[in-house]
Amino acid sequence: MTPVQTQRRQAVLSLMSAVDDMAADGLRVSDDMTVEVALSVMASAGVEYLLLCDGDDQCTGSITLAELAVHRGSSTYTDQIRLRDILADRLPRSPGAAALDG
């Protein structure tokens, strides 16, 4: 290979690696997004999960299409439920919190 071909090949491989890294990271959205909007985004993007980010753009978790479908089908579902609410429901509760609820 000539030096120009080698440089082109390295540039293409570098670009492919960057695209692969972005795909591996997943689609990042704000955790204040509603379930309805998240379902629409997932359908438009053709993805099965979203990475959730807080106000500081720090990843706080992920959510799958299946999880959203379960919440949407729940009798307690409203169109105001945010993704961060679903994340909070997943967190393990301390023994003291259960005593406060009862």
C-alpha positions in Angstrom: 0.0 0.0 0.0 1.1 3.5 -0.7 1.3 6.0 2.2 -1.9 7.8 1.0 -3.8 4.5 0.9 -2.6 3.6 4.4 -3.7 7.0 5.7 -7.2 6.6 4.1 -7.6 3.1 5.5 -6.6 4.3 9.0 -9.1 7.2 8.7 -11.9 4.9 7.6 -11.1 2.4 10.4 -11.0 5.3 12.9 -14.4 6.6 11.7 -15.9 3.1 11.8 -14.6 2.7 15.4 -16.2 6.0 16.5 -19.6 5.0 15.0 -19.4 1.6 16.7 -18.7 3.3 20.0 -21.7 5.6 19.6 -23.9 2.6 18.7 -22.7 0.7 21.8 -23.5 3.6 24.0 -27.1 3.7 22.9 -29.5 6.6 22.4 -29.2 9.1 25.3 -32.3 11.0 26.5 -33.2 13.1 29.5 -34.7 11.2 32.4 -37.5 13.8 32.7 -39.0 12.6 29.4 -42.4 11.1 29.7 -43.1 7.5 28.9 -45.3 8.5 25.9 -42.5 10.6 24.4 -39.9 7.9 25.1 -42.0 5.3 23.3 -42.3 7.6 20.3 -38.5 8.3 20.3 -37.8 4.5 20.5 -40.2 3.8 17.6 -38.7 6.5 15.4 -35.1 5.5 16.2 -35.9 1.8 16.0 -34.2 1.0 19.3 -35.0 -1.4 22.1 -33.6 0.7 24.9 -32.7 4.2 26.0 -29.9 5.5 28.2 -31.3 8.0 30.7 -29.3 11.1 31.7 -29.9 13.6 34.4 -29.7 17.4 34.2 -25.9 17.2 34.3 -25.9 14.8 31.3 -24.7 12.0 33.5 -26.0 8.5 32.7 -28.4 7.4 35.5 -29.6 4.2 34.0 -31.4 2.6 31.1 -34.9 1.5 30.2 -36.2 -1.0 27.7 -39.2 -1.0 25.4 -40.5 -4.0 27.4 -40.3 -2.1 30.7 -42.1 0.9 29.2 -44.8 -1.4 27.8 -45.4 -2.9 31.3 -45.7 0.6 32.9 -48.0 1.9 30.1 -50.3 -1.1 30.6 -50.5 -0.6 34.4 -53.7 0.5 36.0 -51.8 3.3 37.7 -50.3 4.7 34.5 -50.8 8.3 33.6 -49.4 10.3 30.7 -47.4 12.4 33.2 -45.1 9.5 34.4 -41.5 10.4 33.7 -38.7 8.0 33.0 -36.9 9.0 36.3 -40.0 7.9 38.2 -39.7 4.4 36.7 -36.0 4.4 37.7 -36.9 5.4 41.2 -39.4 2.5 41.4 -36.6 0.1 40.6 -34.3 1.1 43.4 -34.1 -1.2 46.3 -35.9 0.2 49.3 -34.4 0.3 52.7 -36.1 -1.6 55.6 -36.9 1.7 57.3 -38.8 3.0 54.2 -41.2 0.1 54.3 -42.0 0.9 58.0 -42.8 4.5 57.0 -45.2 3.4 54.3 -47.2 1.0 56.5 
